[in-house]
Amino acid sequence: QVQLVESGGGLVQAGGSLRLSCVASGTIFRINAMAWYRQAPGKQRELVAAITDGGTTSYADSVKGRFTIARGNARNSVYLQMNSLKPEDTAVYYCNAPPTDYLVDSWGRGTQVTVSS
């Protein structure tokens, strides 16, 4: 299967930027789309951004115009550029490879993003 490892989280002031990275290992040829989710304390996990194998992107309304998702050239990585961060962006961010006929739903362990006001 696939293992996903996130990095790049941290503490940043409101208005600042962070770039999250996710690197996949294992049977990466089975990965099609990739996505970023986040979960704030006391809230459900929510989809932040997704990118298909063909490069089509989609975003949650709350991050449109501020966040950008991109795949690496080797297809085993995905990035989330986060600009104009707000305190409400504070959450644990998770990398996800959605299930396919040949891949189970795969998740990283998450990286903490904290935005101070």
Buried (B, 14 or more C-beta within 10 A) or exposed (E): EBBBBBEBBEEBEEEBEBBBBBBBEBEBEBBBBBBBBBBBEEEEBEEBBBBBEEEEEBBBEEBEEBBBBBBBEEBBBBBBBBBEBBEEBBBBBBBBBBEEEEBEEBBBEBBEBBBEE
